[in-house]
Amino acid sequence: MKVRATFRSKTSFAWCSEIGTDVKSKAYQCFLAREGEDENDKLEDANLLNFEKNMFYYTYPSNPLPDYLLNFYQQHFEKSEKNMMDKKICEDWKEKIEEWAVSFDSIFMLYLNNQCNYFYCFFKEFALLCLSPRSTLCNEFQMIMNCSSKKLRETLITKGIPFVMPLFKKQQVATSLEKNQNEGQELQELQEISKKAPGQANFTTRESKLDFQEETTLLFEGKETLLKMVKFFKEYVLKKSSEMPNSQIPVIYSRAPFLNSSLKNIKIETSQILTSNDQSSVQEILHTLALEGPLFPEVVINLCNLFCTTQSEFTVTFIKKKQPGTPYHDTLIFNNSLSLSHTPPTIKTLTFQEGQYKYQPFT
């Protein structure tokens, strides 16, 4: 999920700046009320409404707690055994965490019932992306964890939660195995089950057995695996929060409404800049539209489709932010969304080069 996108075009984006700050925005009311306009005006209103629909998302909590408030809770948490007032403050914190758990259960049930194609959950240590079968090529429920420590992966193995490391370097695995393993033993190690205790078994893959990565992306597949992972994740969050190491409440982002969620809109900024033509000394006016996220994959695709009909030519550049103490890794989800099946017939080329997509219309 991108946090900022900047569109640049020779055609003005001024019409995009008319969006309001809520669902009952001026543009939306105007679109419903106007009658008897010519076709061009109706088309312009339709484009504006289409743009506006992509500017909203649902989130919980609506505003992350500031650092000073986290520190406040931390101080009272450390003294809670001695002071009744501190205990009350700690109970307030626990209520916030429990409310988050209810919200997470709400969006996850929508997701399992195919009422939500995907959603994100950002924690201090990592981020999760849940994809429904309709959003994946393998028609499976999938969850992607953008960053995992070796200790966390060892815990997942102990809990019997299978995972795949998509970014694992297979060449290094093969080299290590060739030293003391034959082909039959390799195959056996792919699905080795070592029993640690009665009634408990740990699934060990070749990747996890030779895991030397400090941090890496994890992929979980299948409904049963995701149910185990979600149970573990909630327990993990509750445990971390009960220890109160100034941990932030995980933030949920979705395009579908869920329990306790708040409706938010993407920040919009339009401007003009002067650029010099490489082939001449003539300066040209370039219009820009900056959107500050979260920007969901389908939103970026929808905007590209829309601007193919409103702009003569445009480029879009993405910027990712890395919050202090929070590893942020880009995913391939957006790239996968730009497959031919999602590309409108009006697009001739939509190329990616150094973080920038460029659209060229048919001539």
HELIX and SHEET records of a PDB file:
HELIX    1   1 ALA A   14  GLU A   18  5                                   5    
HELIX    2   2 LYS A   26  ALA A   33  1                                   8    
HELIX    3   3 GLU A   39  LYS A   53  1                                  15    
HELIX    4   4 ASP A   67  GLU A   78  1                                  12    
HELIX    5   5 MET A   84  LEU A  112  1                                  29    
HELIX    6   6 PRO A  133  SER A  135  5                                   3    
HELIX    7   7 LYS A  150  THR A  158  1                                   9    
HELIX    8   8 LYS A  170  ASN A  180  1                                  11    
HELIX    9   9 GLU A  183  LEU A  190  1                                   8    
HELIX   10  10 ARG A  206  LYS A  209  1                                   4    
HELIX   11  11 LYS A  223  GLU A  243  1                                  21    
HELIX   12  12 PRO A  297  THR A  310  1                                  14    
HELIX   13  13 ILE A  333  SER A  337  1                                   5    
HELIX   14  14 LEU A  340  HIS A  342  5                                   3    
SHEET    1   A 6 LYS A 267  SER A 276  0                                        
SHEET    2   A 6 GLN A 283  LEU A 295 -1                                        
SHEET    3   A 6 LYS A   2  SER A   9 -1                                        
SHEET    4   A 6 PHE A 314  ILE A 319 -1                                        
SHEET    5   A 6 GLN A 356  PRO A 361 -1                                        
SHEET    6   A 6 ILE A 347  GLN A 353 -1                                        
SHEET    1   B 7 GLU A 215  GLU A 221  0                                        
SHEET    2   B 7 GLN A 142  SER A 149 -1                                        
SHEET    3   B 7 ALA A 127  LEU A 131 -1                                        
SHEET    4   B 7 TYR A 118  PHE A 122 -1                                        
SHEET    5   B 7 VAL A 251  SER A 254 -1                                        
SHEET    6   B 7 PHE A  56  TYR A  60 -1                                        
SHEET    7   B 7 SER A 262  ASN A 265 -1                                        
SHEET    1   C 2 GLU A 192  ALA A 197  0                                        
SHEET    2   C 2 GLN A 200  THR A 204 -1                                        
END                                                                             
